[in-house]
Amino acid sequence: MMLSTPVFISLLVLSGVGIFLGGFYYYKPEKIVSRRVKSSQWKAAQKDPEFKKWLEVEFLTQVKKTRSMGMIMIVLEAILMVLIISLWLKG
C-alpha cells in the first residue's frame, strides 16, 4: 500500500516540528526549567538559604538534563526525517 503525498508532507512537517522543539530544548533549557522548578518554589527558597542552595543545584541539573534531551530529540527526528524522505523518493 502506497502512502499519498499529503501523508508524507504531514509526516515531514511533524518531524520538522520535532526538530524545532528539540532545538528549543537544547538552546533555551533555562526557560523550560524555570517554569517547572524555579518559579513554583522560589518564594520558599528566599526564606531558607540551604533550600536555596539546593534549588540552584537542582536547577542546573535539570538544565543539563533538558539540554541532553533536546539533543536526543534533534538526532531522532533528523533520522526519522531522512527515513521519511527516502521512503517518499522510493515510492
PDB file of N, CA, C and O in Angstrom, chain B, residues numbered from 101:
ATOM      1  N   MET B 101       0.840  -1.178   0.000  1.00  0.00           N
ATOM      2  CA  MET B 101       0.000   0.000   0.000  1.00  0.00           C
ATOM      3  C   MET B 101       0.888   1.244   0.000  1.00  0.00           C
ATOM      4  O   MET B 101       1.753   1.401   0.861  1.00  0.00           O
ATOM      5  N   MET B 102       0.671   2.089  -0.938  1.00  0.00           N
ATOM      6  CA  MET B 102       1.462   3.309  -1.054  1.00  0.00           C
ATOM      7  C   MET B 102       0.760   4.460  -0.325  1.00  0.00           C
ATOM      8  O   MET B 102      -0.459   4.617  -0.392  1.00  0.00           O
ATOM      9  N   LEU B 103       1.549   5.232   0.351  1.00  0.00           N
ATOM     10  CA  LEU B 103       1.008   6.404   1.022  1.00  0.00           C
ATOM     11  C   LEU B 103       1.007   7.579   0.057  1.00  0.00           C
ATOM     12  O   LEU B 103       1.878   7.688  -0.806  1.00  0.00           O
ATOM     13  N   SER B 104       0.044   8.439   0.208  1.00  0.00           N
ATOM     14  CA  SER B 104      -0.074   9.563  -0.712  1.00  0.00           C
ATOM     15  C   SER B 104       0.884  10.688  -0.312  1.00  0.00           C
ATOM     16  O   SER B 104       1.443  10.684   0.784  1.00  0.00           O
ATOM     17  N   THR B 105       1.059  11.632  -1.203  1.00  0.00           N
ATOM     18  CA  THR B 105       1.963  12.749  -0.984  1.00  0.00           C
ATOM     19  C   THR B 105       1.567  13.603   0.223  1.00  0.00           C
ATOM     20  O   THR B 105       2.451  13.999   0.982  1.00  0.00           O
ATOM     21  N   PRO B 106       0.280  13.908   0.439  1.00  0.00           N
ATOM     22  CA  PRO B 106      -0.062  14.699   1.630  1.00  0.00           C
ATOM     23  C   PRO B 106       0.325  14.017   2.944  1.00  0.00           C
ATOM     24  O   PRO B 106       0.655  14.689   3.921  1.00  0.00           O
ATOM     25  N   VAL B 107       0.284  12.692   2.967  1.00  0.00           N
ATOM     26  CA  VAL B 107       0.691  11.971   4.178  1.00  0.00           C
ATOM     27  C   VAL B 107       2.178  12.178   4.413  1.00  0.00           C
ATOM     28  O   VAL B 107       2.595  12.440   5.541  1.00  0.00           O
ATOM     29  N   PHE B 108       2.979  12.063   3.366  1.00  0.00           N
ATOM     30  CA  PHE B 108       4.413  12.279   3.510  1.00  0.00           C
ATOM     31  C   PHE B 108       4.724  13.720   3.910  1.00  0.00           C
ATOM     32  O   PHE B 108       5.609  13.968   4.729  1.00  0.00           O
ATOM     33  N   ILE B 109       3.993  14.662   3.329  1.00  0.00           N
ATOM     34  CA  ILE B 109       4.202  16.069   3.679  1.00  0.00           C
ATOM     35  C   ILE B 109       3.868  16.298   5.146  1.00  0.00           C
ATOM     36  O   ILE B 109       4.606  16.992   5.846  1.00  0.00           O
ATOM     37  N   SER B 110       2.767  15.726   5.621  1.00  0.00           N
ATOM     38  CA  SER B 110       2.408  15.918   7.022  1.00  0.00           C
ATOM     39  C   SER B 110       3.419  15.239   7.947  1.00  0.00           C
ATOM     40  O   SER B 110       3.710  15.766   9.021  1.00  0.00           O
ATOM     41  N   LEU B 111       3.959  14.085   7.556  1.00  0.00           N
ATOM     42  CA  LEU B 111       4.998  13.439   8.354  1.00  0.00           C
ATOM     43  C   LEU B 111       6.269  14.281   8.391  1.00  0.00           C
ATOM     44  O   LEU B 111       6.920  14.376   9.432  1.00  0.00           O
ATOM     45  N   LEU B 112       6.624  14.889   7.270  1.00  0.00           N
ATOM     46  CA  LEU B 112       7.794  15.767   7.239  1.00  0.00           C
ATOM     47  C   LEU B 112       7.583  17.008   8.103  1.00  0.00           C
ATOM     48  O   LEU B 112       8.509  17.465   8.773  1.00  0.00           O
ATOM     49  N   VAL B 113       6.370  17.552   8.091  1.00  0.00           N
ATOM     50  CA  VAL B 113       6.073  18.720   8.918  1.00  0.00           C
ATOM     51  C   VAL B 113       6.169  18.357  10.397  1.00  0.00           C
ATOM     52  O   VAL B 113       6.733  19.108  11.193  1.00  0.00           O
ATOM     53  N   LEU B 114       5.615  17.199  10.759  1.00  0.00           N
ATOM     54  CA  LEU B 114       5.708  16.759  12.159  1.00  0.00           C
ATOM     55  C   LEU B 114       7.149  16.529  12.583  1.00  0.00           C
ATOM     56  O   LEU B 114       7.527  16.856  13.708  1.00  0.00           O
ATOM     57  N   SER B 115       7.952  15.973  11.694  1.00  0.00           N
ATOM     58  CA  SER B 115       9.358  15.767  12.001  1.00  0.00           C
ATOM     59  C   SER B 115      10.085  17.105  12.134  1.00  0.00           C
ATOM     60  O   SER B 115      10.944  17.269  13.000  1.00  0.00           O
ATOM     61  N   GLY B 116       9.737  18.049  11.277  1.00  0.00           N
ATOM     62  CA  GLY B 116      10.329  19.386  11.386  1.00  0.00           C
ATOM     63  C   GLY B 116       9.957  20.080  12.685  1.00  0.00           C
ATOM     64  O   GLY B 116      10.786  20.762  13.286  1.00  0.00           O
ATOM     65  N   VAL B 117       8.719  19.911  13.120  1.00  0.00           N
ATOM     66  CA  VAL B 117       8.294  20.480  14.405  1.00  0.00           C
ATOM     67  C   VAL B 117       9.056  19.821  15.552  1.00  0.00           C
ATOM     68  O   VAL B 117       9.422  20.488  16.520  1.00  0.00           O
ATOM     69  N   GLY B 118       9.296  18.509  15.447  1.00  0.00           N
ATOM     70  CA  GLY B 118      10.080  17.819  16.463  1.00  0.00           C
ATOM     71  C   GLY B 118      11.510  18.326  16.519  1.00  0.00           C
ATOM     72  O   GLY B 118      12.076  18.474  17.602  1.00  0.00           O
ATOM     73  N   ILE B 119      12.097  18.593  15.361  1.00  0.00           N
ATOM     74  CA  ILE B 119      13.453  19.146  15.323  1.00  0.00           C
ATOM     75  C   ILE B 119      13.474  20.543  15.937  1.00  0.00           C
ATOM     76  O   ILE B 119      14.394  20.886  16.680  1.00  0.00           O
ATOM     77  N   PHE B 120      12.452  21.353  15.625  1.00  0.00           N
ATOM     78  CA  PHE B 120      12.369  22.691  16.209  1.00  0.00           C
ATOM     79  C   PHE B 120      12.228  22.616  17.728  1.00  0.00           C
ATOM     80  O   PHE B 120      12.894  23.356  18.452  1.00  0.00           O
ATOM     81  N   LEU B 121      11.362  21.723  18.210  1.00  0.00           N
ATOM     82  CA  LEU B 121      11.176  21.581  19.653  1.00  0.00           C
ATOM     83  C   LEU B 121      12.458  21.089  20.327  1.00  0.00           C
ATOM     84  O   LEU B 121      12.815  21.564  21.405  1.00  0.00           O
ATOM     85  N   GLY B 122      13.143  20.145  19.697  1.00  0.00           N
ATOM     86  CA  GLY B 122      14.418  19.690  20.245  1.00  0.00           C
ATOM     87  C   GLY B 122      15.445  20.807  20.280  1.00  0.00           C
ATOM     88  O   GLY B 122      16.220  20.912  21.230  1.00  0.00           O
ATOM     89  N   GLY B 123      15.455  21.644  19.246  1.00  0.00           N
ATOM     90  CA  GLY B 123      16.364  22.793  19.237  1.00  0.00           C
ATOM     91  C   GLY B 123      16.032  23.781  20.330  1.00  0.00           C
ATOM     92  O   GLY B 123      16.929  24.360  20.943  1.00  0.00           O
ATOM     93  N   PHE B 124      14.748  23.979  20.580  1.00  0.00           N
ATOM     94  CA  PHE B 124      14.356  24.870  21.673  1.00  0.00           C
ATOM     95  C   PHE B 124      14.791  24.297  23.011  1.00  0.00           C
ATOM     96  O   PHE B 124      15.284  25.026  23.872  1.00  0.00           O
ATOM     97  N   TYR B 125      14.611  22.988  23.190  1.00  0.00           N
ATOM     98  CA  TYR B 125      15.048  22.344  24.434  1.00  0.00           C
ATOM     99  C   TYR B 125      16.563  22.410  24.584  1.00  0.00           C
ATOM    100  O   TYR B 125      17.070  22.509  25.702  1.00  0.00           O
ATOM    101  N   TYR B 126      17.289  22.357  23.470  1.00  0.00           N
ATOM    102  CA  TYR B 126      18.750  22.369  23.550  1.00  0.00           C
ATOM    103  C   TYR B 126      19.297  23.778  23.782  1.00  0.00           C
ATOM    104  O   TYR B 126      20.214  23.965  24.582  1.00  0.00           O
ATOM    105  N   TYR B 127      18.735  24.770  23.082  1.00  0.00           N
ATOM    106  CA  TYR B 127      19.305  26.115  23.159  1.00  0.00           C
ATOM    107  C   TYR B 127      18.670  27.001  24.223  1.00  0.00           C
ATOM    108  O   TYR B 127      19.287  27.990  24.620  1.00  0.00           O
ATOM    109  N   LYS B 128      17.464  26.696  24.704  1.00  0.00           N
ATOM    110  CA  LYS B 128      16.786  27.503  25.714  1.00  0.00           C
ATOM    111  C   LYS B 128      16.257  26.645  26.862  1.00  0.00           C
ATOM    112  O   LYS B 128      15.075  26.742  27.195  1.00  0.00           O
ATOM    113  N   PRO B 129      17.093  25.809  27.475  1.00  0.00           N
ATOM    114  CA  PRO B 129      16.556  24.950  28.544  1.00  0.00           C
ATOM    115  C   PRO B 129      16.196  25.724  29.808  1.00  0.00           C
ATOM    116  O   PRO B 129      15.390  25.254  30.611  1.00  0.00           O
ATOM    117  N   GLU B 130      16.788  26.913  29.996  1.00  0.00           N
ATOM    118  CA  GLU B 130      16.504  27.686  31.202  1.00  0.00           C
ATOM    119  C   GLU B 130      15.046  28.106  31.275  1.00  0.00           C
ATOM    120  O   GLU B 130      14.457  28.132  32.356  1.00  0.00           O
ATOM    121  N   LYS B 131      14.456  28.440  30.118  1.00  0.00           N
ATOM    122  CA  LYS B 131      13.057  28.853  30.109  1.00  0.00           C
ATOM    123  C   LYS B 131      12.143  27.712  30.526  1.00  0.00           C
ATOM    124  O   LYS B 131      11.187  27.916  31.275  1.00  0.00           O
ATOM    125  N   ILE B 132      12.434  26.527  30.046  1.00  0.00           N
ATOM    126  CA  ILE B 132      11.596  25.368  30.357  1.00  0.00           C
ATOM    127  C   ILE B 132      11.747  24.985  31.824  1.00  0.00           C
ATOM    128  O   ILE B 132      10.755  24.731  32.508  1.00  0.00           O
ATOM    129  N   VAL B 133      12.971  24.945  32.300  1.00  0.00           N
ATOM    130  CA  VAL B 133      13.219  24.515  33.677  1.00  0.00           C
ATOM    131  C   VAL B 133      12.724  25.562  34.666  1.00  0.00           C
ATOM    132  O   VAL B 133      12.225  25.208  35.734  1.00  0.00           O
ATOM    133  N   SER B 134      12.851  26.830  34.335  1.00  0.00           N
ATOM    134  CA  SER B 134      12.407  27.863  35.279  1.00  0.00           C
ATOM    135  C   SER B 134      10.899  27.807  35.489  1.00  0.00           C
ATOM    136  O   SER B 134      10.411  28.163  36.562  1.00  0.00           O
ATOM    137  N   ARG B 135      10.166  27.369  34.493  1.00  0.00           N
ATOM    138  CA  ARG B 135       8.718  27.232  34.664  1.00  0.00           C
ATOM    139  C   ARG B 135       8.388  26.073  35.590  1.00  0.00           C
ATOM    140  O   ARG B 135       7.420  26.137  36.348  1.00  0.00           O
ATOM    141  N   ARG B 136       9.192  25.011  35.531  1.00  0.00           N
ATOM    142  CA  ARG B 136       8.899  23.827  36.343  1.00  0.00           C
ATOM    143  C   ARG B 136       9.462  23.930  37.743  1.00  0.00           C
ATOM    144  O   ARG B 136       8.763  23.611  38.705  1.00  0.00           O
ATOM    145  N   VAL B 137      10.707  24.366  37.892  1.00  0.00           N
ATOM    146  CA  VAL B 137      11.393  24.279  39.170  1.00  0.00           C
ATOM    147  C   VAL B 137      11.412  25.610  39.899  1.00  0.00           C
ATOM    148  O   VAL B 137      10.915  25.719  41.020  1.00  0.00           O
ATOM    149  N   LYS B 138      11.977  26.606  39.272  1.00  0.00           N
ATOM    150  CA  LYS B 138      12.304  27.832  39.989  1.00  0.00           C
ATOM    151  C   LYS B 138      11.065  28.652  40.366  1.00  0.00           C
ATOM    152  O   LYS B 138      10.954  29.112  41.503  1.00  0.00           O
ATOM    153  N   SER B 139      10.158  28.835  39.445  1.00  0.00           N
ATOM    154  CA  SER B 139       9.047  29.743  39.722  1.00  0.00           C
ATOM    155  C   SER B 139       8.110  29.205  40.794  1.00  0.00           C
ATOM    156  O   SER B 139       7.533  29.986  41.552  1.00  0.00           O
ATOM    157  N   SER B 140       7.946  27.896  40.874  1.00  0.00           N
ATOM    158  CA  SER B 140       6.994  27.360  41.841  1.00  0.00           C
ATOM    159  C   SER B 140       7.553  27.342  43.261  1.00  0.00           C
ATOM    160  O   SER B 140       6.775  27.378  44.214  1.00  0.00           O
ATOM    161  N   GLN B 141       8.860  27.287  43.432  1.00  0.00           N
ATOM    162  CA  GLN B 141       9.436  27.154  44.763  1.00  0.00           C
ATOM    163  C   GLN B 141      10.357  28.304  45.142  1.00  0.00           C
ATOM    164  O   GLN B 141      11.076  28.218  46.138  1.00  0.00           O
ATOM    165  N   TRP B 142      10.345  29.370  44.369  1.00  0.00           N
ATOM    166  CA  TRP B 142      11.293  30.446  44.601  1.00  0.00           C
ATOM    167  C   TRP B 142      11.002  31.210  45.890  1.00  0.00           C
ATOM    168  O   TRP B 142      11.931  31.671  46.554  1.00  0.00           O
ATOM    169  N   LYS B 143       9.718  31.353  46.258  1.00  0.00           N
ATOM    170  CA  LYS B 143       9.371  32.089  47.484  1.00  0.00           C
ATOM    171  C   LYS B 143       9.865  31.353  48.722  1.00  0.00           C
ATOM    172  O   LYS B 143      10.361  31.976  49.662  1.00  0.00           O
ATOM    173  N   ALA B 144       9.732  30.042  48.725  1.00  0.00           N
ATOM    174  CA  ALA B 144      10.215  29.260  49.866  1.00  0.00           C
ATOM    175  C   ALA B 144      11.735  29.286  49.938  1.00  0.00           C
ATOM    176  O   ALA B 144      12.311  29.247  51.025  1.00  0.00           O
ATOM    177  N   ALA B 145      12.381  29.352  48.780  1.00  0.00           N
ATOM    178  CA  ALA B 145      13.846  29.359  48.758  1.00  0.00           C
ATOM    179  C   ALA B 145      14.411  30.673  49.283  1.00  0.00           C
ATOM    180  O   ALA B 145      15.544  30.698  49.765  1.00  0.00           O
ATOM    181  N   GLN B 146      13.669  31.743  49.204  1.00  0.00           N
ATOM    182  CA  GLN B 146      14.150  33.028  49.711  1.00  0.00           C
ATOM    183  C   GLN B 146      14.258  33.030  51.235  1.00  0.00           C
ATOM    184  O   GLN B 146      15.065  33.763  51.807  1.00  0.00           O
ATOM    185  N   LYS B 147      13.437  32.204  51.885  1.00  0.00           N
ATOM    186  CA  LYS B 147      13.439  32.173  53.348  1.00  0.00           C
ATOM    187  C   LYS B 147      14.509  31.241  53.920  1.00  0.00           C
ATOM    188  O   LYS B 147      15.031  31.480  55.009  1.00  0.00           O
ATOM    189  N   ASP B 148      14.827  30.190  53.185  1.00  0.00           N
ATOM    190  CA  ASP B 148      15.761  29.180  53.689  1.00  0.00           C
ATOM    191  C   ASP B 148      17.004  29.138  52.801  1.00  0.00           C
ATOM    192  O   ASP B 148      16.899  28.730  51.645  1.00  0.00           O
ATOM    193  N   PRO B 149      18.193  29.549  53.301  1.00  0.00           N
ATOM    194  CA  PRO B 149      19.389  29.581  52.462  1.00  0.00           C
ATOM    195  C   PRO B 149      19.860  28.187  52.009  1.00  0.00           C
ATOM    196  O   PRO B 149      20.392  28.035  50.910  1.00  0.00           O
ATOM    197  N   GLU B 150      19.661  27.180  52.861  1.00  0.00           N
ATOM    198  CA  GLU B 150      20.077  25.827  52.470  1.00  0.00           C
ATOM    199  C   GLU B 150      19.196  25.301  51.337  1.00  0.00           C
ATOM    200  O   GLU B 150      19.683  24.661  50.406  1.00  0.00           O
ATOM    201  N   PHE B 151      17.904  25.578  51.427  1.00  0.00           N
ATOM    202  CA  PHE B 151      16.986  25.179  50.358  1.00  0.00           C
ATOM    203  C   PHE B 151      17.287  25.938  49.076  1.00  0.00           C
ATOM    204  O   PHE B 151      17.160  25.391  47.980  1.00  0.00           O
ATOM    205  N   LYS B 152      17.683  27.189  49.210  1.00  0.00           N
ATOM    206  CA  LYS B 152      18.030  27.991  48.032  1.00  0.00           C
ATOM    207  C   LYS B 152      19.251  27.404  47.329  1.00  0.00           C
ATOM    208  O   LYS B 152      19.298  27.344  46.100  1.00  0.00           O
ATOM    209  N   LYS B 153      20.240  26.972  48.116  1.00  0.00           N
ATOM    210  CA  LYS B 153      21.438  26.358  47.533  1.00  0.00           C
ATOM    211  C   LYS B 153      21.071  25.059  46.811  1.00  0.00           C
ATOM    212  O   LYS B 153      21.548  24.794  45.708  1.00  0.00           O
ATOM    213  N   TRP B 154      20.219  24.256  47.448  1.00  0.00           N
ATOM    214  CA  TRP B 154      19.779  23.011  46.823  1.00  0.00           C
ATOM    215  C   TRP B 154      18.993  23.287  45.555  1.00  0.00           C
ATOM    216  O   TRP B 154      19.150  22.584  44.556  1.00  0.00           O
ATOM    217  N   LEU B 155      18.143  24.312  45.591  1.00  0.00           N
ATOM    218  CA  LEU B 155      17.323  24.648  44.429  1.00  0.00           C
ATOM    219  C   LEU B 155      18.185  25.087  43.251  1.00  0.00           C
ATOM    220  O   LEU B 155      17.882  24.744  42.109  1.00  0.00           O
ATOM    221  N   GLU B 156      19.247  25.837  43.507  1.00  0.00           N
ATOM    222  CA  GLU B 156      20.139  26.253  42.423  1.00  0.00           C
ATOM    223  C   GLU B 156      20.860  25.059  41.812  1.00  0.00           C
ATOM    224  O   GLU B 156      21.022  24.988  40.594  1.00  0.00           O
ATOM    225  N   VAL B 157      21.295  24.120  42.648  1.00  0.00           N
ATOM    226  CA  VAL B 157      21.943  22.911  42.128  1.00  0.00           C
ATOM    227  C   VAL B 157      20.945  22.086  41.324  1.00  0.00           C
ATOM    228  O   VAL B 157      21.272  21.574  40.254  1.00  0.00           O
ATOM    229  N   GLU B 158      19.726  21.962  41.844  1.00  0.00           N
ATOM    230  CA  GLU B 158      18.681  21.223  41.128  1.00  0.00           C
ATOM    231  C   GLU B 158      18.349  21.896  39.803  1.00  0.00           C
ATOM    232  O   GLU B 158      18.119  21.221  38.800  1.00  0.00           O
ATOM    233  N   PHE B 159      18.323  23.214  39.800  1.00  0.00           N
ATOM    234  CA  PHE B 159      18.057  23.959  38.570  1.00  0.00           C
ATOM    235  C   PHE B 159      19.125  23.654  37.519  1.00  0.00           C
ATOM    236  O   PHE B 159      18.795  23.396  36.361  1.00  0.00           O
ATOM    237  N   LEU B 160      20.391  23.682  37.907  1.00  0.00           N
ATOM    238  CA  LEU B 160      21.468  23.395  36.961  1.00  0.00           C
ATOM    239  C   LEU B 160      21.432  21.948  36.482  1.00  0.00           C
ATOM    240  O   LEU B 160      21.723  21.673  35.318  1.00  0.00           O
ATOM    241  N   THR B 161      21.077  21.025  37.366  1.00  0.00           N
ATOM    242  CA  THR B 161      20.955  19.621  36.970  1.00  0.00           C
ATOM    243  C   THR B 161      19.835  19.447  35.953  1.00  0.00           C
ATOM    244  O   THR B 161      20.003  18.745  34.956  1.00  0.00           O
ATOM    245  N   GLN B 162      18.696  20.081  36.200  1.00  0.00           N
ATOM    246  CA  GLN B 162      17.573  19.978  35.272  1.00  0.00           C
ATOM    247  C   GLN B 162      17.888  20.636  33.926  1.00  0.00           C
ATOM    248  O   GLN B 162      17.440  20.155  32.885  1.00  0.00           O
ATOM    249  N   VAL B 163      18.649  21.725  33.939  1.00  0.00           N
ATOM    250  CA  VAL B 163      19.057  22.372  32.690  1.00  0.00           C
ATOM    251  C   VAL B 163      19.919  21.411  31.866  1.00  0.00           C
ATOM    252  O   VAL B 163      19.743  21.289  30.654  1.00  0.00           O
ATOM    253  N   LYS B 164      20.845  20.735  32.533  1.00  0.00           N
ATOM    254  CA  LYS B 164      21.712  19.800  31.834  1.00  0.00           C
ATOM    255  C   LYS B 164      20.910  18.629  31.244  1.00  0.00           C
ATOM    256  O   LYS B 164      21.153  18.207  30.113  1.00  0.00           O
ATOM    257  N   LYS B 165      19.958  18.115  32.020  1.00  0.00           N
ATOM    258  CA  LYS B 165      19.126  17.012  31.535  1.00  0.00           C
ATOM    259  C   LYS B 165      18.242  17.450  30.364  1.00  0.00           C
ATOM    260  O   LYS B 165      18.068  16.707  29.398  1.00  0.00           O
ATOM    261  N   THR B 166      17.692  18.649  30.459  1.00  0.00           N
ATOM    262  CA  THR B 166      16.840  19.155  29.386  1.00  0.00           C
ATOM    263  C   THR B 166      17.644  19.376  28.114  1.00  0.00           C
ATOM    264  O   THR B 166      17.166  19.086  27.017  1.00  0.00           O
ATOM    265  N   ARG B 167      18.853  19.883  28.253  1.00  0.00           N
ATOM    266  CA  ARG B 167      19.708  20.100  27.086  1.00  0.00           C
ATOM    267  C   ARG B 167      20.047  18.774  26.410  1.00  0.00           C
ATOM    268  O   ARG B 167      20.016  18.689  25.182  1.00  0.00           O
ATOM    269  N   SER B 168      20.369  17.740  27.183  1.00  0.00           N
ATOM    270  CA  SER B 168      20.692  16.445  26.574  1.00  0.00           C
ATOM    271  C   SER B 168      19.449  15.830  25.932  1.00  0.00           C
ATOM    272  O   SER B 168      19.551  15.190  24.885  1.00  0.00           O
ATOM    273  N   MET B 169      18.279  16.016  26.544  1.00  0.00           N
ATOM    274  CA  MET B 169      17.050  15.520  25.942  1.00  0.00           C
ATOM    275  C   MET B 169      16.769  16.233  24.626  1.00  0.00           C
ATOM    276  O   MET B 169      16.285  15.615  23.678  1.00  0.00           O
ATOM    277  N   GLY B 170      17.066  17.522  24.560  1.00  0.00           N
ATOM    278  CA  GLY B 170      16.889  18.260  23.314  1.00  0.00           C
ATOM    279  C   GLY B 170      17.782  17.738  22.205  1.00  0.00           C
ATOM    280  O   GLY B 170      17.349  17.635  21.058  1.00  0.00           O
ATOM    281  N   MET B 171      19.029  17.406  22.534  1.00  0.00           N
ATOM    282  CA  MET B 171      19.927  16.859  21.516  1.00  0.00           C
ATOM    283  C   MET B 171      19.441  15.487  21.045  1.00  0.00           C
ATOM    284  O   MET B 171      19.519  15.174  19.857  1.00  0.00           O
ATOM    285  N   ILE B 172      18.944  14.682  21.963  1.00  0.00           N
ATOM    286  CA  ILE B 172      18.404  13.373  21.580  1.00  0.00           C
ATOM    287  C   ILE B 172      17.207  13.547  20.655  1.00  0.00           C
ATOM    288  O   ILE B 172      17.068  12.813  19.677  1.00  0.00           O
ATOM    289  N   MET B 173      16.342  14.514  20.957  1.00  0.00           N
ATOM    290  CA  MET B 173      15.182  14.766  20.104  1.00  0.00           C
ATOM    291  C   MET B 173      15.608  15.208  18.714  1.00  0.00           C
ATOM    292  O   MET B 173      15.024  14.774  17.721  1.00  0.00           O
ATOM    293  N   ILE B 174      16.614  16.064  18.630  1.00  0.00           N
ATOM    294  CA  ILE B 174      17.087  16.531  17.327  1.00  0.00           C
ATOM    295  C   ILE B 174      17.612  15.367  16.503  1.00  0.00           C
ATOM    296  O   ILE B 174      17.275  15.235  15.327  1.00  0.00           O
ATOM    297  N   VAL B 175      18.431  14.526  17.110  1.00  0.00           N
ATOM    298  CA  VAL B 175      19.023  13.405  16.381  1.00  0.00           C
ATOM    299  C   VAL B 175      17.951  12.422  15.919  1.00  0.00           C
ATOM    300  O   VAL B 175      17.952  11.997  14.764  1.00  0.00           O
ATOM    301  N   LEU B 176      17.037  12.060  16.817  1.00  0.00           N
ATOM    302  CA  LEU B 176      15.988  11.102  16.443  1.00  0.00           C
ATOM    303  C   LEU B 176      15.076  11.652  15.353  1.00  0.00           C
ATOM    304  O   LEU B 176      14.729  10.933  14.416  1.00  0.00           O
ATOM    305  N   GLU B 177      14.692  12.892  15.464  1.00  0.00           N
ATOM    306  CA  GLU B 177      13.815  13.475  14.447  1.00  0.00           C
ATOM    307  C   GLU B 177      14.532  13.630  13.109  1.00  0.00           C
ATOM    308  O   GLU B 177      13.911  13.486  12.056  1.00  0.00           O
ATOM    309  N   ALA B 178      15.820  13.918  13.139  1.00  0.00           N
ATOM    310  CA  ALA B 178      16.568  14.004  11.878  1.00  0.00           C
ATOM    311  C   ALA B 178      16.647  12.622  11.216  1.00  0.00           C
ATOM    312  O   ALA B 178      16.508  12.512   9.997  1.00  0.00           O
ATOM    313  N   ILE B 179      16.865  11.584  12.003  1.00  0.00           N
ATOM    314  CA  ILE B 179      16.887  10.223  11.449  1.00  0.00           C
ATOM    315  C   ILE B 179      15.527   9.868  10.866  1.00  0.00           C
ATOM    316  O   ILE B 179      15.444   9.311   9.772  1.00  0.00           O
ATOM    317  N   LEU B 180      14.456  10.191  11.598  1.00  0.00           N
ATOM    318  CA  LEU B 180      13.115   9.917  11.073  1.00  0.00           C
ATOM    319  C   LEU B 180      12.838  10.703   9.797  1.00  0.00           C
ATOM    320  O   LEU B 180      12.200  10.191   8.877  1.00  0.00           O
ATOM    321  N   MET B 181      13.313  11.941   9.738  1.00  0.00           N
ATOM    322  CA  MET B 181      13.090  12.736   8.538  1.00  0.00           C
ATOM    323  C   MET B 181      13.808  12.133   7.336  1.00  0.00           C
ATOM    324  O   MET B 181      13.262  12.108   6.233  1.00  0.00           O
ATOM    325  N   VAL B 182      15.022  11.651   7.546  1.00  0.00           N
ATOM    326  CA  VAL B 182      15.754  11.004   6.454  1.00  0.00           C
ATOM    327  C   VAL B 182      15.021   9.745   6.001  1.00  0.00           C
ATOM    328  O   VAL B 182      14.923   9.485   4.802  1.00  0.00           O
ATOM    329  N   LEU B 183      14.507   8.967   6.941  1.00  0.00           N
ATOM    330  CA  LEU B 183      13.757   7.758   6.575  1.00  0.00           C
ATOM    331  C   LEU B 183      12.484   8.098   5.811  1.00  0.00           C
ATOM    332  O   LEU B 183      12.147   7.424   4.837  1.00  0.00           O
ATOM    333  N   ILE B 184      11.782   9.126   6.238  1.00  0.00           N
ATOM    334  CA  ILE B 184      10.555   9.527   5.553  1.00  0.00           C
ATOM    335  C   ILE B 184      10.865   9.996   4.130  1.00  0.00           C
ATOM    336  O   ILE B 184      10.158   9.641   3.187  1.00  0.00           O
ATOM    337  N   ILE B 185      11.919  10.791   3.981  1.00  0.00           N
ATOM    338  CA  ILE B 185      12.282  11.280   2.647  1.00  0.00           C
ATOM    339  C   ILE B 185      12.712  10.123   1.751  1.00  0.00           C
ATOM    340  O   ILE B 185      12.360  10.099   0.572  1.00  0.00           O
ATOM    341  N   SER B 186      13.464   9.168   2.284  1.00  0.00           N
ATOM    342  CA  SER B 186      13.883   8.036   1.469  1.00  0.00           C
ATOM    343  C   SER B 186      12.682   7.181   1.058  1.00  0.00           C
ATOM    344  O   SER B 186      12.627   6.714  -0.080  1.00  0.00           O
ATOM    345  N   LEU B 187      11.727   6.969   1.952  1.00  0.00           N
ATOM    346  CA  LEU B 187      10.511   6.225   1.579  1.00  0.00           C
ATOM    347  C   LEU B 187       9.696   6.974   0.530  1.00  0.00           C
ATOM    348  O   LEU B 187       9.126   6.368  -0.377  1.00  0.00           O
ATOM    349  N   TRP B 188       9.648   8.292   0.663  1.00  0.00           N
ATOM    350  CA  TRP B 188       8.896   9.095  -0.292  1.00  0.00           C
ATOM    351  C   TRP B 188       9.530   9.021  -1.678  1.00  0.00           C
ATOM    352  O   TRP B 188       8.822   8.914  -2.679  1.00  0.00           O
ATOM    353  N   LEU B 189      10.855   9.078  -1.742  1.00  0.00           N
ATOM    354  CA  LEU B 189      11.533   9.029  -3.027  1.00  0.00           C
ATOM    355  C   LEU B 189      11.483   7.636  -3.652  1.00  0.00           C
ATOM    356  O   LEU B 189      11.473   7.506  -4.876  1.00  0.00           O
ATOM    357  N   LYS B 190      11.453   6.597  -2.819  1.00  0.00           N
ATOM    358  CA  LYS B 190      11.312   5.246  -3.347  1.00  0.00           C
ATOM    359  C   LYS B 190       9.941   5.002  -3.936  1.00  0.00           C
ATOM    360  O   LYS B 190       9.802   4.324  -4.954  1.00  0.00           O
ATOM    361  N   GLY B 191       8.931   5.554  -3.295  1.00  0.00           N
ATOM    362  CA  GLY B 191       7.544   5.313  -3.720  1.00  0.00           C
ATOM    363  C   GLY B 191       7.194   6.169  -4.860  1.00  0.00           C
ATOM    364  O   GLY B 191       6.069   6.107  -5.356  1.00  0.00           O
TER     365      GLY B 191
END
